[in-house]
Structures are given as C-alpha cells and as structure tokens.
C-alpha cells in the first residue's frame, strides 16, 4: 500500500509560513543564507517597527481611556503574534520532527478504509483554515481601505512616528508601511494558529486509526497478540506526540486565551463609541468575529482530541477479546485502564482546551467590557 502523505493536507499552510520567513527549507532551522536575512529583516523592520510605534503612542494617550483603547485593542494582538513567532522559531526543530513522526510506520493507515476514515478530520481542518483565513482577510481589507473611505488623511492604525504624517509623501509612505505590516503579521498569525490546529487534527486522526485497529482485533492467538502489541506501541506514540506538541504550544495557547479575553472586551468597548452603521462599526464587528473564530477553533480542536481519545476504551471492548488467554486479557485490561484518562490539550495545565473553556472566555470578555463601559460613562 502506498505511503500516506500527512503533510500534503497542510501544504498551503506551510507555503504561507515560508512566504513570511518562518519555514526555512534547508535543515531543521535557519542557516546563514538569504532566507535568514529575509526573516531577520522582516522581524526588525515590519514586526519590531510596527509594534514599537504603537507602544510609544501609549505614552501620549494613557490618560484618555477611549484613546488608549483605540491604541491597544489591535496592538495586543500584534504583540501576541510576535510572541507566537518567537516561540515557533525557538521550537522549530521539535515541530519539524513531529511532522516527520507522522511518516513512521505506526502512524500510517493500514488500509484504504482507514484512509477514508481519517478524511473527515482532514477535511474539517481544511474548511476551518479556509473559513478562518477568509474572515480575518475581510477584516484586514476593511482596515486597509478605511482611510480611503474617509475624508482627511487618517492612517489605518493609531501610532507615533518621529515626523509628521499629515503631509505628502510621509502620509502615503506610512500608510503603505502600516498596510504591509498588518498583512504580514496577519498571515503569520493565521498560519501559526492553523499549524497548531493541524497538530491537534493529526492526533484526532491517529485516535481514529487506533480505534479501528483495536476494534478489528481477532484471528489466532498469535495474530491477536502481535496486533495488540502494535496497538499498545501506537497508543504510547500518540500520547508522546500529544505531550510534545502541547509542550511546544502551551505558552502560545495561554497567551492567546489571556489576550483574546482582553481584546474582545476592548473591541466591544470600541464598538459602543462609534455609529452602529458606520464603516468603523463593521470593522470592529468583523474583528470580534475573527478573534472569536480564532479562539473557537483552538477550543473545538482541543475538544475533539479529548472526545476521540476517550473512544479508545470502547474500541477495545469491541474487539474479539473473549476466549483469549489470561495474558492477552491482562494486556487489554492494562491498556484499557491507561486509556481511561483521555488525551487533553492544555495551557500549562491551567485549563483544558474545550468548548466549555470557550464559553468561559466569552463570559469573561463580557464582564471586562461591562466594567470598561461603566467606568467610561461615570
């Protein structure tokens, strides 16, 4: 049977990471070549410059709640994206090795039926990637064209520069600079998130394969024992894969959830300050939908990992276990006990990625928004 190519599913995802300088092809990490220069140049000029201009602006508006909220509600997301890039680059060797593990014999589908079995998980990730990218792209387009739809020379984002941006050609240069920066950061952010979703999707697919292999256990005692040993090894590798991936991304997840709560609250607050039918209102609403989708996908894929892994004990029970030797039954019992604790994706063990966590985040964001609204109206 032809070897299944797991990474073909995320080909577009990896290509976009290459475009923004976050996926060197030569070796496991950066080398001394033009691509590394390109990545460093983007990190300093685009990421560093854009974030610094917004951070400095806070010094001039910190006493004005409305101006402060207008400055930081997008800046927080940009700083988080920068942190994601740093953690991703630092753990790039581990991430690439995790993707190589998928090509090992234990992670390969054993039949065409198993290939069909995992297709729903792969298709869900592809649809999620497309929908999430489209929602965020619409929001960035609105930000990019907003100054062109209003009278006067207004930049897409509030920021400070050591020269006047009201006259030509300074205004046009900074306008293009901000648009390039937000598109670059957005592309990086979307594809780093999507790669995290992909790793969780792979865990779900592996659980489907393991459940199918366990439920089909049968035949002679020798065949049963041999296949069972392979299933035990497969389960251990799935758990190791999940733990290693979680170790790489748990700080990213923690930062994402902490900042998303604040960003949602600030954006809802911004929404109350503009005309409900204005262009700014549509931009803020689009931003809320984008952030909510981002967090929802983290929680949904994490929830799927827990659900899929919790089905393993039931697959064991479906096997032809009765009538087997005491040694085989003991092995099945030990495996079943180990699988009682499902695989969970966490943020440094503070909370589990689940739909329940998503609801908690939305409630917290609403509470922070209510406080901001009350303070501003006093």
Buried (B, 14 or more C-beta within 10 A) or exposed (E): EEEBEBBEBBEBBBEBBBEBBBBBEEEEEBEEEEBBEEBEEBBEBBBEBBBEBBBEBBEEBEEEEEBBBBBBBBBBBBBBBBBBBEBBBEBBEEBBEBBEBBEEEBBBBBEEEBBEBBEEBBEBBBEBBEEBBEBBBBBBBBBBBBBEEEEEBBBBBBBBBEEEBEEEEBBEEBBEBBBBBBBBBBBBBBBBBBBBBBBBBBBBBBBBBBBBBBBBBEEEEEEBBEBBEBBBEBBEBBBEBBEBBBEBBBBBBBBBBBBBBBBBBBBBBBBBBBEEEEBBBBBBBBBBBBBBBBBBBBBBBBBBBBEBBBBBBEBBEEBEBEEBEEEBEEBBEEBBEBBEEBBBBBBEEEBBBBEEBBEBBBEBBBEBBEEBBEEEEE
